[in-house]
Each structure stands twice: as structure tokens, then as C-alpha cells.
Amino acid sequence: MRPRDFNLLCVGVGGQGVIRTLQILIWAAFLDNHTVRTGETHGMAQRGGSVEGYLRFGTDVHSPLMPRGYAHAMVAFEPIEAIRRVEFAGPKTLILVSDHIIPPPSVYEKKENTYPPLSIIRSGLEKVSKNVFFIKAHKMAEKAGNARSANVIMLGILSGMGSKVLPIKRKSLLKSILRYVPKKTHKVNNIAFQSGIEKGISIRGDFK
Amino acid sequence: MKSNVKSESESDNLKDIPYFSQDNTGKKGILFGNEAIARGLLEAGVQMGAGYPGTPSSDILPTLAEMAKYTESDIQLEWSVNEKVGFEVAYAGSMSNVRSVAVMKHVGLNVAADSFMTAAYMGARGGFVVISADDPSQYSSQNEQDNRYYGLHALVPVFEPSSPQEAKDMIKYAFQFSEEYKTIVLFRTTTRLNHGRGNISLGEIEKLDRRPEFDWDRTHWVCVPSNTRPQRKRLLERLEKIESHADKFPFNSLRLSNIKIKGKKYGFVASGIAYATLMDVLSHFELMADDFTDVSVLKIGMANPLPKKLMKKLLLNVDYLLVVEELEPIYEQAFKMLAFELGISKKIEIHGKEKIPQIGELSAEVLLEIIGEIIGKEFKKVKIPQNIVKIPTRFPQLCPGCSHRHTFYALNNVAKKIKKKFINCTDIGCYTLGQYKPLEVGDTGICMGSSIGLANGFSKLMSDEYPVIALIGDSTFFHTGVPGLINAVYNQNDLLVIVLDNSSTAMTGGQDNPGTGKSLTGKEVTRVLVENVAKGCGVPPENIWVQDSNNLPELEEKLEEAIKAQGVRVLVSRHVCSLIEMRQFRAKGITPALIKVDPEKCIGCQICIKKFGCPAIIFDFETQKARIDQIQCRSCKVCIDVCPQKAFYIDSNN
């Protein structure tokens, strides 16, 4: 079924490939003949700040801006960045978090600026949505052959969780991934995508 | 449903031949807003383009330059030294009857305004479009000025697109329009348009290949009052003519509805991204779809002059009008004035800024709430528990290995050593981030070039008490710093200009500038050196220092000398931007040296973290030792000189 609008949010830190991930998703959605719009952070993105990208697609989409509380999915490449943009999530939003921590420099400024434990971050996110999943994306990517393919692991999980979670055809997603990653990494990314899919299938039953 | 989408095949290599550089009329794809604009410029047959980088406009000219390589068109493109020069370079193209474009961010038009305001009188010969990329919410800017006002101010038409596709089509049309009415067109975009992707269908590339012709009519092109007085009259007539055709403007549209909702007929007005958001909201409440509309909507594609006839039709059709515009109340005021002229201001309710925020970009849920309330339909706002987890802030910061950090760190050390506080007037660039912790270097900053101007002023009042320092980047120095320096020499002001020369226009993505020795089109060109400029401006040679920013001991020594000296001084602290240096390493196959921390020597004093603050240095709270995040480290080796315990070292075993 083609959605009227599907809202997806990618968040992370400059340099993590947030925008590239969004680019892969938008091209895949395009291959599925959707109307698509994105809004992206650029300019300061390589300066280690928070980066976010908004993707909207469907049959009835005009603006790149989605209403807060109405994201269908949020993909976070860094745990506290999920908290920073949690206002876009609602009770059913899929919140997929890579557990790879990048402490911001402000943690060194004063004692109060501590990086919260993952368990606290998880329970915070669970206050907002019942669909919070933490993923060892880096470990999985290393196993697949390259830590840099953590993004593809996350995409594989989205796809593995089924078309309710991400209404984009798996074939289109893979086609798009291979379009945007360097040729010499195609093999690694194929493996990463498959291992993500397997993981996604294994947790899809927990999606409420 | 299968549409006949001709998408790009997988085998096309994006890097080699971007599909949007070639004709490919009718081909569908996805383009980034700025790419769509560049494609529109190519389709319009533009032959000349100039500008200065500025987020969110920076990628337009480089994209066009890249595309030009794959077409047979000869397009003259350059990074100009600043927006004013860029405007003039491009305008000379229009004067010579070729289609030309000047590209800048919103505040760039302030710099170009002197030329813009009078060129508006003279109008266009070859189609002339000025792109102004505005930045509501100040994602990457010092203010959020609404440049639609510049159109009202200069009496030139303002176009505003609402999607990448429309941006492409509209800018192509803008050149035709400019030539038809002999007017400059101001093409106003906002960040969400420039920095967002969307569906696109490519149009035909017009190959004009006009031969540039100089126009010898000096009564038209020289700005003496005897010429410009009659031109002002013609300017007003031109605008009047455009206004009389504005209801036929292809990007304006009016949908009328006679349906009453709870006894009232509602109308909405919007332009740009706000229009796109309005469409989503109306669709959310099922008030509008392709085949029906329960409310009246005026879409504005030309913000100046406004389509009075369409506005009148709308006003006479509705009981309640909501003007949905981001930032300033331009349409709102126009509607209120028109309602007054029509004598219906008592009959119709017109709402604008008392409902729609005047600050920042208009967000979807805010508009959902406002419109829901107006039409009596509830928008179920999702309530988010506030502050569910306290998290540390993550501001943008100077990169690992950034040469600016080294200069600021050295400056702080000198201040401590000579027991003086400096007035540090900073400027616009990556180095503005030096004002954040832990460096906190930078006390004032207004706009491009303001560091030297302000330092001139402060030095007149208090250089006895505080050394007055201007901190300015290489590109900013060339942009608007030089006049301030000449001013200091001429007026004998006592100040030190530190040029933070990372040989790049870094904050906007590392574009070239006069100091890099490379042009927009990748040509090797004469490198303009800051120290030579300083010398030419009359700074005495003994008051000019040039120093590698990554040699900390020498940098501190030279800084101290420069600060203690008298008169106008210039210190060039030079080291290429670390992002670019990494790319250079990669291209040359150089493996950067591996830097490590010896845990035996590290005493956990955290000077490297709390005073220096390189993001590649991580403090392990458990072991109370510093370590290096090798993924982030760019091997500048400066931490070796920062650490008093000499705990950092080059691991030569690797």
C-alpha cells in the first residue's frame, strides 16, 4: 500500500553519514515512484555538531518539514542525538538507535555535563515511544567487514522489519545503497545489508 | 500504478557525468535545491555567473561550473572577491546582452546593495537574475533578514519558489521575464529550498550562445543624475506594467471555494516553503486535494509586485483570511491596505503575524495547530514529556587539527604570560567558533570585515589599556577586510590584525579564494598573499609577521612580539584547513603520523582538553588519562607542544 505521507528522521553527528543515509533512502523512495522531499543540515555539518535530515515521501507530500510528534521512524546514529530530536517522535514511532557513543566536548566543561548511561537514554526514549530498539550497529558492521557500513546495517534493519516500518521495496533500497557507496565496498555493504535484514526480521515481532 | 519514469540507470557514474549536466529533456530524478537551481541556470542559457560563497547558496555556482564541463556551452564563471564585485561582474554580462546571474546569501546582498539599488534603475539588457538565499531560523547566519524587502526597496520583481522543481522552472522563466520587461529579477530562496531534495523533471537546455556586445549608450549606463532621474520614472512605470500582468504570472495561482465551514468562507495566502507546508496542513485536515478545495488559496510565486487582481478576487470571496508567511508581514500589510482601499476592511477578518510567528522558520505543527483552531478541527498534538533525559550540548566546533585553534591557544598563552586582557574583535568564518569554550577567543563580531573596522574604533579609545586585535580569515580579509586595514594605516590607529589564513573559504565548504591560487573552474591562478597586500596598504615591513600556525612555540613568540609592537601590525598565521590537508594526504597517498599518549607520562591535568580542546583528544574518566581518538586525529602534532608532561608522542613503529 502506498502511504499518503511517510516521515522519517535521521540524526547523528557531523561526519557519521547522516546525509548520505538520507540520500540513499530518498533515491530508493524515488525508485518506488514516490513524491519525495528532504530537509538537511549543511554548512556546519563537518564541524562536529548535531546533524539532522528529514525525509518525507508518499502520495501527498509538499513540504520538507514534518510536524513534531509525527515521525514514523527515527534513525539515530548516536544515542544522545536521539534524545535531542525526540520531539519529532510519537507513541508509535520506530526509534532505531545505534549504541555507538560520541561524547560532545561539553562533557569536559563542568561536572554536570555528564553523558547519561545508555539505560537512562533508553528509558527516556521509551517514555515517548513503545518502539525503541538499540542496535550494536558498529559491532555488526565490523563483523560484516567494515565499521563504516554501520549506516547500511541500520538500513538493512529498517528493511528487515517489514513494509509497515519502512514502505520502500528492499530491491530499491539495495539498488540505491550500491549507487551511493564506493564500488570497492559493494561486497562489504551487501553483507552488511543482509545482516541488517536478518536482525530486522528477528526483532520485527517486537514492533507494536 | 506504473508511471513512465526514466530513472538514471545504476551504471551511470555520478561523479563522472552528472545526468543533469546533459540535455536529457523529460528525464526524471531527484535533485538538491541548489542543484535544481544550477540546472535551471543551464537550461536558461546563462553565459555568465559570479558570486561569493555563503550558506545556503554556496553550492549553486560550483554545481554550475561542474555541469558546464559536460556541456558545449561556454559559461564564464567566477568566485568574486565579495558579493558587490560579484554583482558587478555578472551585471556587466547583462549590460553586454548575455544572460547572467549573481549568487549570494541574504546578507551578501547587503554588501552588493550599493550596486543593486542603482542597477535597478538601469534595468537589464541580457536577462539578469540575483539569487538571494535567505536563512530563516539562522541555521548558518548572523541574522534572518527577509530579503523580499530588497525587491520592494529597489522596485524590482521578487520571485520565490516553493519546491526544487519549481525553483528550476522559475529561474529559467526569470531570464525570459527579465528580458521581456528589461528588469533585474531578485530570486529569493530559503534554506529549506536550497538544502532539500525533491523530485525533478528536466527541461530543455537553451543554447543561446549570444555574442556579447558592448552597449555604447552612455546616457543609459552612467549613473549621473541627468541619466538616473528619468530612469527612476521608467523604473516605476516598469513595475506598474509588471503589476498589471501579475495575475497572469505563471507561478501565482488562485483556487477559490464557496464552501462554508461553520458559516464562514476561509482563505489562505502563502509563498515559498510556507506554501508547501500550508498544502500539507490543508491536506491533513482534508480541506484540499487535487480534485477539490473547501477553502480558497492564493499561492504567491512573485512576492513583488503582488497580484492585486487575484488578491481582490480572494478578498471579495472570503470572510476570513489567514496570511501564512515566514518572517516579516509583507503580504499581510498589502492585504490589509487593499481591503481598506476596497472599503471592506470591516467586513473581512485578516490575520497574520498575531497568529503566525515572525521569528524563525514556520514549522508544520505550529501551522497545524493554528489552522486547526481557526477552522475548529483539532490537531492532535503529540505531547512530549519535557526534559526526559538531561543531555550535554553539542555545538559545532573547530575541527581536530584546525589551525585556528592553535592560534587562539597561543593567543591565550601570550595574554597569560604578559598579564594582559586583549580586545579580540573576531569576524565571520569557522574561527567565529573560537568564541565557544574552552578557547573563548572573540569578543565582538557583526558581519564580514567588521573585525578590522571595530578594532580601528576601539584602538582610538583604549589601546593603552588593552591590546586591540582583529581576527579575520583569509577569504574575509580579501572580502571586506582590506579597506579597514588601509583605514588603520591612514588614521594611524594602533592595532594588530591577525589573519587566520587557512587558505580556504572553509566554513562554506572549502571554496577557493584569491589566497588559494585556484579559481572556481579549477584553473591555477596568481596567488594573492595577505602579507603582500598588507605591505601594499602601507603597513611597515617590520610590522608584518608570517608564521605557520602549527608551530606553537614560534607562533607564541611572534604573537608576543606583534602584540607588544606599536602602530598597525599584521600577523599572518597560516596553515591549510585540516579538512583540506587530509584530502591532500589521501590524494598523495601519505599516511599521517600516528600520535599517541604515553599513559606513564600523562598525569591527567586535562590541559589538552580544558585549555586546548581538540575533539580528537578524549579524556578517560576511569583511568584519568588522555587518549587519542585515531579516527578523528588529523595528525597536526600540535598537542605534542601543548602537553607540559610531554606525554604525546609520534608512534614511529606504525
Interface residues (C-beta under 8 A of the other chain):
Chain A: R4 D5 V13 G14 Q23 I26 W27 F30 L31 N33 T35 V36 R37 T38 G39 E40 T41 H42 G43 M44 Q46 R47 G48 G49 S50 D60 V61 H62 S63 P64 L65 M66 P67 R68 G69 Y70 I80 E81 I83 R84 V86 E87 A89 G90 P91 P103 P104 P105 S106 V107 Y108 E109 N113 T114 Y115 P116 I120 I121 G124 L125 K127 V128 K175 L178 R179
Chain B: M1 K2 S3 V5 S7 E10 L14 G29 I30 T55 P56 S58 Y139 S140 S162 S163 R192 H195 G196 R197 G198 N199 I273 A276 T277 M279 D280 S283 A289 E361 S363 A364 E365 L368 K381 V382 K383 I384 P385 I388 V389 K390 I391 P392 T393 R394 F395 P396 Q397 L398 C399 C430 L433 K437 P438 M507 T508 G509 L579 Q606 I609 K610 G613 P615 I618 F619
